[in-house]
């Protein structure tokens, strides 16, 4: 199975999508970069 990689908009570090995105109950997600600690909250998805 191919892993989906996500690139941090701040430091350009690439990580597996499962290790940097957290689903919220309102169908939005939170992105957290483990490298530079950049955080993006309430990212809307196609369902939310």
PDB file of N, CA, C and O in Angstrom:
ATOM      1  N   UNK A   1       0.846  -1.180   0.000  1.00  0.00           N
ATOM      2  CA  UNK A   1       0.000   0.000   0.000  1.00  0.00           C
ATOM      3  C   UNK A   1       0.892   1.244   0.000  1.00  0.00           C
ATOM      4  O   UNK A   1       1.864   1.312   0.752  1.00  0.00           O
ATOM      5  N   UNK A   2       0.561   2.225  -0.843  1.00  0.00           N
ATOM      6  CA  UNK A   2       1.323   3.465  -0.889  1.00  0.00           C
ATOM      7  C   UNK A   2       0.956   4.360   0.282  1.00  0.00           C
ATOM      8  O   UNK A   2      -0.214   4.483   0.645  1.00  0.00           O
ATOM      9  N   UNK A   3       1.965   4.980   0.866  1.00  0.00           N
ATOM     10  CA  UNK A   3       1.717   5.910   1.952  1.00  0.00           C
ATOM     11  C   UNK A   3       1.550   7.312   1.371  1.00  0.00           C
ATOM     12  O   UNK A   3       2.294   7.720   0.480  1.00  0.00           O
ATOM     13  N   UNK A   4       0.572   8.036   1.885  1.00  0.00           N
ATOM     14  CA  UNK A   4       0.350   9.410   1.447  1.00  0.00           C
ATOM     15  C   UNK A   4       1.216  10.321   2.299  1.00  0.00           C
ATOM     16  O   UNK A   4       1.144  10.296   3.528  1.00  0.00           O
ATOM     17  N   UNK A   5       2.035  11.126   1.635  1.00  0.00           N
ATOM     18  CA  UNK A   5       2.945  12.019   2.337  1.00  0.00           C
ATOM     19  C   UNK A   5       2.387  13.442   2.308  1.00  0.00           C
ATOM     20  O   UNK A   5       1.789  13.872   1.322  1.00  0.00           O
ATOM     21  N   UNK A   6       2.597  14.161   3.414  1.00  0.00           N
ATOM     22  CA  UNK A   6       2.145  15.544   3.547  1.00  0.00           C
ATOM     23  C   UNK A   6       3.368  16.404   3.823  1.00  0.00           C
ATOM     24  O   UNK A   6       4.207  16.057   4.655  1.00  0.00           O
ATOM     25  N   UNK A   7       3.465  17.540   3.112  1.00  0.00           N
ATOM     26  CA  UNK A   7       4.608  18.449   3.282  1.00  0.00           C
ATOM     27  C   UNK A   7       4.199  19.639   4.144  1.00  0.00           C
ATOM     28  O   UNK A   7       3.177  20.274   3.887  1.00  0.00           O
ATOM     29  N   UNK A   8       4.988  19.934   5.150  1.00  0.00           N
ATOM     30  CA  UNK A   8       4.741  21.069   6.034  1.00  0.00           C
ATOM     31  C   UNK A   8       4.924  22.371   5.248  1.00  0.00           C
ATOM     32  O   UNK A   8       5.935  22.535   4.565  1.00  0.00           O
ATOM     33  N   UNK A   9       3.968  23.295   5.333  1.00  0.00           N
ATOM     34  CA  UNK A   9       4.108  24.563   4.617  1.00  0.00           C
ATOM     35  C   UNK A   9       5.165  25.479   5.232  1.00  0.00           C
ATOM     36  O   UNK A   9       5.584  26.449   4.600  1.00  0.00           O
ATOM     37  N   UNK A  10       5.592  25.185   6.440  1.00  0.00           N
ATOM     38  CA  UNK A  10       6.583  26.023   7.118  1.00  0.00           C
ATOM     39  C   UNK A  10       8.016  25.555   6.872  1.00  0.00           C
ATOM     40  O   UNK A  10       8.849  26.329   6.401  1.00  0.00           O
ATOM     41  N   UNK A  11       8.307  24.290   7.190  1.00  0.00           N
ATOM     42  CA  UNK A  11       9.689  23.798   7.095  1.00  0.00           C
ATOM     43  C   UNK A  11       9.910  22.839   5.923  1.00  0.00           C
ATOM     44  O   UNK A  11      11.043  22.436   5.660  1.00  0.00           O
ATOM     45  N   UNK A  12       8.833  22.472   5.216  1.00  0.00           N
ATOM     46  CA  UNK A  12       8.862  21.578   4.052  1.00  0.00           C
ATOM     47  C   UNK A  12       9.229  20.135   4.384  1.00  0.00           C
ATOM     48  O   UNK A  12       9.559  19.361   3.486  1.00  0.00           O
ATOM     49  N   UNK A  13       9.176  19.766   5.654  1.00  0.00           N
ATOM     50  CA  UNK A  13       9.406  18.393   6.080  1.00  0.00           C
ATOM     51  C   UNK A  13       8.243  17.539   5.596  1.00  0.00           C
ATOM     52  O   UNK A  13       7.097  17.987   5.633  1.00  0.00           O
ATOM     53  N   UNK A  14       8.512  16.323   5.144  1.00  0.00           N
ATOM     54  CA  UNK A  14       7.459  15.422   4.669  1.00  0.00           C
ATOM     55  C   UNK A  14       7.260  14.281   5.658  1.00  0.00           C
ATOM     56  O   UNK A  14       8.219  13.657   6.114  1.00  0.00           O
ATOM     57  N   UNK A  15       6.002  14.022   5.978  1.00  0.00           N
ATOM     58  CA  UNK A  15       5.643  12.939   6.895  1.00  0.00           C
ATOM     59  C   UNK A  15       4.429  12.198   6.368  1.00  0.00           C
ATOM     60  O   UNK A  15       3.684  12.710   5.533  1.00  0.00           O
ATOM     61  N   UNK A  16       4.242  10.987   6.866  1.00  0.00           N
ATOM     62  CA  UNK A  16       3.071  10.181   6.532  1.00  0.00           C
ATOM     63  C   UNK A  16       1.822  10.904   7.047  1.00  0.00           C
ATOM     64  O   UNK A  16       1.818  11.424   8.163  1.00  0.00           O
ATOM     65  N   UNK A  17       0.778  10.934   6.240  1.00  0.00           N
ATOM     66  CA  UNK A  17      -0.454  11.653   6.582  1.00  0.00           C
ATOM     67  C   UNK A  17      -1.025  11.224   7.935  1.00  0.00           C
ATOM     68  O   UNK A  17      -1.574  12.048   8.666  1.00  0.00           O
ATOM     69  N   UNK A  18      -0.900   9.955   8.264  1.00  0.00           N
ATOM     70  CA  UNK A  18      -1.457   9.454   9.520  1.00  0.00           C
ATOM     71  C   UNK A  18      -0.719   9.983  10.746  1.00  0.00           C
ATOM     72  O   UNK A  18      -1.279   9.993  11.843  1.00  0.00           O
ATOM     73  N   UNK A  19       0.523  10.420  10.579  1.00  0.00           N
ATOM     74  CA  UNK A  19       1.290  10.893  11.729  1.00  0.00           C
ATOM     75  C   UNK A  19       1.176  12.400  11.951  1.00  0.00           C
ATOM     76  O   UNK A  19       1.642  12.902  12.974  1.00  0.00           O
ATOM     77  N   UNK A  20       0.567  13.135  11.013  1.00  0.00           N
ATOM     78  CA  UNK A  20       0.500  14.595  11.169  1.00  0.00           C
ATOM     79  C   UNK A  20      -0.918  15.165  11.185  1.00  0.00           C
ATOM     80  O   UNK A  20      -1.100  16.324  11.555  1.00  0.00           O
ATOM     81  N   UNK A  21      -1.919  14.387  10.796  1.00  0.00           N
ATOM     82  CA  UNK A  21      -3.294  14.881  10.793  1.00  0.00           C
ATOM     83  C   UNK A  21      -4.123  14.211  11.872  1.00  0.00           C
ATOM     84  O   UNK A  21      -4.025  13.004  12.090  1.00  0.00           O
ATOM     85  N   UNK A  22      -4.945  15.012  12.548  1.00  0.00           N
ATOM     86  CA  UNK A  22      -5.845  14.505  13.578  1.00  0.00           C
ATOM     87  C   UNK A  22      -7.261  14.911  13.208  1.00  0.00           C
ATOM     88  O   UNK A  22      -7.525  16.094  12.990  1.00  0.00           O
ATOM     89  N   UNK A  23      -8.174  13.957  13.134  1.00  0.00           N
ATOM     90  CA  UNK A  23      -9.565  14.243  12.793  1.00  0.00           C
ATOM     91  C   UNK A  23     -10.300  14.808  13.998  1.00  0.00           C
ATOM     92  O   UNK A  23     -10.097  14.362  15.128  1.00  0.00           O
ATOM     93  N   UNK A  24     -11.158  15.794  13.748  1.00  0.00           N
ATOM     94  CA  UNK A  24     -12.009  16.356  14.795  1.00  0.00           C
ATOM     95  C   UNK A  24     -13.437  15.867  14.579  1.00  0.00           C
ATOM     96  O   UNK A  24     -13.785  15.416  13.488  1.00  0.00           O
ATOM     97  N   UNK A  25     -14.252  15.956  15.607  1.00  0.00           N
ATOM     98  CA  UNK A  25     -15.627  15.465  15.514  1.00  0.00           C
ATOM     99  C   UNK A  25     -16.489  16.290  14.561  1.00  0.00           C
ATOM    100  O   UNK A  25     -17.529  15.811  14.110  1.00  0.00           O
ATOM    101  N   UNK A  26     -16.081  17.512  14.247  1.00  0.00           N
ATOM    102  CA  UNK A  26     -16.870  18.367  13.347  1.00  0.00           C
ATOM    103  C   UNK A  26     -16.442  18.213  11.887  1.00  0.00           C
ATOM    104  O   UNK A  26     -16.760  19.073  11.066  1.00  0.00           O
ATOM    105  N   UNK A  27     -15.740  17.154  11.551  1.00  0.00           N
ATOM    106  CA  UNK A  27     -15.287  16.810  10.207  1.00  0.00           C
ATOM    107  C   UNK A  27     -14.098  17.647   9.733  1.00  0.00           C
ATOM    108  O   UNK A  27     -13.687  17.512   8.580  1.00  0.00           O
ATOM    109  N   UNK A  28     -13.538  18.502  10.582  1.00  0.00           N
ATOM    110  CA  UNK A  28     -12.331  19.237  10.248  1.00  0.00           C
ATOM    111  C   UNK A  28     -11.128  18.456  10.745  1.00  0.00           C
ATOM    112  O   UNK A  28     -11.280  17.477  11.476  1.00  0.00           O
ATOM    113  N   UNK A  29      -9.927  18.881  10.354  1.00  0.00           N
ATOM    114  CA  UNK A  29      -8.712  18.215  10.812  1.00  0.00           C
ATOM    115  C   UNK A  29      -7.707  19.231  11.346  1.00  0.00           C
ATOM    116  O   UNK A  29      -7.787  20.421  11.043  1.00  0.00           O
ATOM    117  N   UNK A  30      -6.763  18.743  12.140  1.00  0.00           N
ATOM    118  CA  UNK A  30      -5.672  19.549  12.662  1.00  0.00           C
ATOM    119  C   UNK A  30      -4.379  18.978  12.106  1.00  0.00           C
ATOM    120  O   UNK A  30      -4.149  17.770  12.158  1.00  0.00           O
ATOM    121  N   UNK A  31      -3.534  19.857  11.573  1.00  0.00           N
ATOM    122  CA  UNK A  31      -2.218  19.456  11.081  1.00  0.00           C
ATOM    123  C   UNK A  31      -1.177  19.902  12.097  1.00  0.00           C
ATOM    124  O   UNK A  31      -1.168  21.063  12.507  1.00  0.00           O
ATOM    125  N   UNK A  32      -0.290  18.980  12.512  1.00  0.00           N
ATOM    126  CA  UNK A  32       0.793  19.308  13.438  1.00  0.00           C
ATOM    127  C   UNK A  32       2.099  18.744  12.902  1.00  0.00           C
ATOM    128  O   UNK A  32       2.214  17.537  12.690  1.00  0.00           O
ATOM    129  N   UNK A  33       3.091  19.613  12.679  1.00  0.00           N
ATOM    130  CA  UNK A  33       4.390  19.177  12.179  1.00  0.00           C
ATOM    131  C   UNK A  33       5.281  18.798  13.365  1.00  0.00           C
ATOM    132  O   UNK A  33       5.550  19.642  14.220  1.00  0.00           O
ATOM    133  N   UNK A  34       5.739  17.555  13.432  1.00  0.00           N
ATOM    134  CA  UNK A  34       6.604  17.136  14.538  1.00  0.00           C
ATOM    135  C   UNK A  34       8.019  17.714  14.431  1.00  0.00           C
ATOM    136  O   UNK A  34       8.775  17.693  15.402  1.00  0.00           O
ATOM    137  N   UNK A  35       8.371  18.226  13.259  1.00  0.00           N
ATOM    138  CA  UNK A  35       9.710  18.768  13.055  1.00  0.00           C
ATOM    139  C   UNK A  35       9.836  20.209  13.565  1.00  0.00           C
ATOM    140  O   UNK A  35      10.731  20.507  14.357  1.00  0.00           O
ATOM    141  N   UNK A  36       8.941  21.110  13.115  1.00  0.00           N
ATOM    142  CA  UNK A  36       9.043  22.524  13.487  1.00  0.00           C
ATOM    143  C   UNK A  36       7.922  22.987  14.402  1.00  0.00           C
ATOM    144  O   UNK A  36       7.909  24.143  14.825  1.00  0.00           O
ATOM    145  N   UNK A  37       6.986  22.109  14.713  1.00  0.00           N
ATOM    146  CA  UNK A  37       5.847  22.397  15.596  1.00  0.00           C
ATOM    147  C   UNK A  37       4.807  23.331  14.986  1.00  0.00           C
ATOM    148  O   UNK A  37       3.995  23.907  15.710  1.00  0.00           O
ATOM    149  N   UNK A  38       4.823  23.488  13.661  1.00  0.00           N
ATOM    150  CA  UNK A  38       3.798  24.289  12.989  1.00  0.00           C
ATOM    151  C   UNK A  38       2.446  23.606  13.181  1.00  0.00           C
ATOM    152  O   UNK A  38       2.351  22.382  13.095  1.00  0.00           O
ATOM    153  N   UNK A  39       1.395  24.395  13.442  1.00  0.00           N
ATOM    154  CA  UNK A  39       0.050  23.845  13.647  1.00  0.00           C
ATOM    155  C   UNK A  39      -0.944  24.615  12.788  1.00  0.00           C
ATOM    156  O   UNK A  39      -0.927  25.846  12.755  1.00  0.00           O
ATOM    157  N   UNK A  40      -1.798  23.893  12.104  1.00  0.00           N
ATOM    158  CA  UNK A  40      -2.920  24.470  11.367  1.00  0.00           C
ATOM    159  C   UNK A  40      -4.181  23.788  11.880  1.00  0.00           C
ATOM    160  O   UNK A  40      -4.309  22.566  11.805  1.00  0.00           O
ATOM    161  N   UNK A  41      -5.114  24.585  12.404  1.00  0.00           N
ATOM    162  CA  UNK A  41      -6.335  24.033  12.990  1.00  0.00           C
ATOM    163  C   UNK A  41      -7.543  24.310  12.117  1.00  0.00           C
ATOM    164  O   UNK A  41      -7.538  25.228  11.296  1.00  0.00           O
ATOM    165  N   UNK A  42      -8.583  23.499  12.306  1.00  0.00           N
ATOM    166  CA  UNK A  42      -9.867  23.646  11.629  1.00  0.00           C
ATOM    167  C   UNK A  42      -9.744  23.661  10.108  1.00  0.00           C
ATOM    168  O   UNK A  42     -10.368  24.480   9.433  1.00  0.00           O
ATOM    169  N   UNK A  43      -8.945  22.759   9.585  1.00  0.00           N
ATOM    170  CA  UNK A  43      -8.822  22.601   8.139  1.00  0.00           C
ATOM    171  C   UNK A  43     -10.081  21.896   7.652  1.00  0.00           C
ATOM    172  O   UNK A  43     -10.359  20.768   8.060  1.00  0.00           O
ATOM    173  N   UNK A  44     -10.837  22.548   6.790  1.00  0.00           N
ATOM    174  CA  UNK A  44     -12.082  21.946   6.326  1.00  0.00           C
ATOM    175  C   UNK A  44     -11.795  20.854   5.316  1.00  0.00           C
ATOM    176  O   UNK A  44     -10.873  20.951   4.506  1.00  0.00           O
ATOM    177  N   UNK A  45     -12.611  19.812   5.386  1.00  0.00           N
ATOM    178  CA  UNK A  45     -12.526  18.710   4.441  1.00  0.00           C
ATOM    179  C   UNK A  45     -13.729  18.769   3.512  1.00  0.00           C
ATOM    180  O   UNK A  45     -14.604  19.619   3.679  1.00  0.00           O
ATOM    181  N   UNK A  46     -13.777  17.889   2.556  1.00  0.00           N
ATOM    182  CA  UNK A  46     -14.918  17.863   1.635  1.00  0.00           C
ATOM    183  C   UNK A  46     -16.207  17.462   2.323  1.00  0.00           C
ATOM    184  O   UNK A  46     -17.291  17.682   1.782  1.00  0.00           O
ATOM    185  N   UNK A  47     -16.107  16.871   3.520  1.00  0.00           N
ATOM    186  CA  UNK A  47     -17.297  16.462   4.260  1.00  0.00           C
ATOM    187  C   UNK A  47     -17.709  17.509   5.277  1.00  0.00           C
ATOM    188  O   UNK A  47     -18.806  17.412   5.828  1.00  0.00           O
ATOM    189  N   UNK A  48     -16.873  18.513   5.554  1.00  0.00           N
ATOM    190  CA  UNK A  48     -17.185  19.456   6.619  1.00  0.00           C
ATOM    191  C   UNK A  48     -17.100  20.852   6.286  1.00  0.00           C
ATOM    192  O   UNK A  48     -17.350  21.705   7.138  1.00  0.00           O
TER     193      UNK A  48
END
